[in-house]
Amino acid sequence: MISFIKKSIRNKLIFLLFLTTVVPFSLSLIVTYFHTSESLKENAIQENLNLLYQGKVNIETNIKELNSLTLSIYRNPDFMNYLKSSRFPSDFISLNHVNSVLQTLLYSDESINRVYMSIIESHQLVSVSRRSAVVYTENVVDIEKDYYLKARENQYNMYLEAMYNPSPEIKRSNSFTLHRAFINVPGEDLLAYISLEIKPEKIAELSRNLYDSSSEEFYIIDQEGNFIFSSQNGQYGKDDMKWINLLLNTKNERGSIEWNDEHFQGVMVYDKIAESTGNWLLVKRLPYTTLHESAYDVAVINIIFGVIGLVLVILATLFVSFRITNPIRVLVQNIQQVEQGNMQTQFKSLGSDEIGILGERFRLMIGKINHLINREYKLELENKTNQLKVLQSQINPHFLYNALQSIGTIALKNKVPEVYTSLTDLSHMLRYGMNMDEGMVSLDKEVNYTKSYFLLQKQRFGDDLDYSIEVDKDALNVKVPKMMLQPIIENYFKHGFDIREGVGKIQLKCTLEDSFLLVQIIDNGLGITEERLIEIRRYLYEENASSYRDCNIGLKNVYARLKLYYSDKATLDLTNLERGGLCVMMKLPAEMEGNTYEGDHYR
């Protein structure tokens, strides 16, 4: 996969664009989901806490109303006197009075199902319900019952008895009972217990507004862990006591706790009712599925829009990548054609952008290469023709050498050694100059050739010419370009010898300094004017400079060959001498880099 991507710019571009869009989108989706989920969960918890608080207020109000009904007895002096007398009502007036009070309590609220009163001293039980009249029973009161003791011990002299018990094997009636201990105020003597058995409809009605039965659970629990109300249709298990005990033991009046077991995974929000109204605990259990449902919806919406955006991005990515890389593919195909030998480009224009400019330069380059190939082909043909001509002309030098030898022999027979010497020097020069196999020669050969040239000139000018050659022995084996000295020396005889004062003098010095060979050619001519010297230097050193006189062709050729062999490591300079004359100095590396010689190019 990675190697496949690396082989193509298009694949790299698609992968890069895909990476820069999918990864940020995925990360943003994940971050958005978790952030939204947490935010919605916190909002849901806060909203449910507010809802529980409102429900608590409503339930407390209901309990206070029921409690106030029992407290109204304190405002009935006749009934209070009856409780204090601790006797069984035998007269009609007393019976009617007691019946009136109890029935008033029974029908003061529609949620009251039964009212009964336990009198302490007489052990009488007086009860009334919506299905029966007032019933008086003697010697049945048990003041040690648990709910009576809890009502007596409570600072508000009240206790709410739960309708359910957490143990499933114990069944209770569908009601809860408000027990009140009546105290002989301002004293502390206990007179009786008034109990109001309350139907669950009112509490159930208030509770139904606090939860969603399809997805949430709601409970009202007393301090003993008994269920006052359950949204689960009265179904309880022993495992419920774990989270119930945790909530009952918490010190906070309201808050939330996360819970996770095999039965429930989510958040429980709770709020406690005041102790004066029962000290119940309101609990609402919110599953994670409910809390995260909105986050799921938001995530689904984000995913839908994200997928749409991703599809558009992928299409745009493919379009951009194909738009950018298609011209490159055209260029690659043409390059492959060139590699196979087809030098014709197969496209006209790739656009006006950078790739289009690259394609245009490629077309121009191919055109130039084709032109150079054609020119090189023609040069090769000309070279072959010249080689044939050279082969054809080889007979001429041989004839010339043989003729010169014959003339030299005749000169010796006629006792003219000077003619023989001149012919010998000329023969050596011809042999040296016509040997095309050598481009680089030892300085020793070049100096010998120069000696022959000087000897011929000496034969010509006699005592009017004085020359000298000084060469370090260590420099004789240094390789130098062939025919390097003769064009420079020849310039002296062309332009400086005839206008000299006195005997014409020319001197050749070759010395080794460090790793360079210094060659100096010094004459006693009149030198060169500064204007002309500047022109000569410009002609030598500037590549595009044209020759202003044919006399500079020899110098130009020598300098060009030095650059060819030594690049920028060789120098050639002309200097006027103070006493008159000209000094031409060449500075050459003593050792060549590489072994490509001019004379070997077409061998």
Secondary structure by P-SEA (a helix, b strand, c coil): caaaaaacaaaaaaaaaaaacaaaaaaaaaaaaaaaaaaaaaaaaaaaaaaaaaaaaaaaaaaaaaaaaaacccccaaaaaaaaaccccccaaaaaaaaaaaaaaaaccccccbbbbbbccccbbbbccccccbbbbccccccccaaaaaaaaccccbbbbbccccccccccccbbbbbbbbcccccccccbbbbbbccaaaaaaaaaaccccccccccccccccccccccccccccccaaaaaaaaaacccccbbbbbbccccbbbbbbccccccccbbbbbbbbcccccaaaaaaaaaaaaaaaaaaaaaaaaaaaaaaaaaaaaaaaaaaaaaaaaacccccccccccccaaaaaaaaaaaaaaaaaaaaaaaaaaaaaaaaaaaaaaaaaaaaaaaaaaaaaaaaaaaaaccaaaaaaaaaaaaaaaaaaccccccccaaaaaaaaaaaaaaaaaaccccbbbbbbbbcccccccccccccaaaaaaaaacccccccccbbbbbbbbbcccbbbbbbbbccccccaaaaaaaaaaacccccccccccaaaaaaaaaaaaaaccccbbbbbbbbccbbbbbbbbbccccccccccccccc
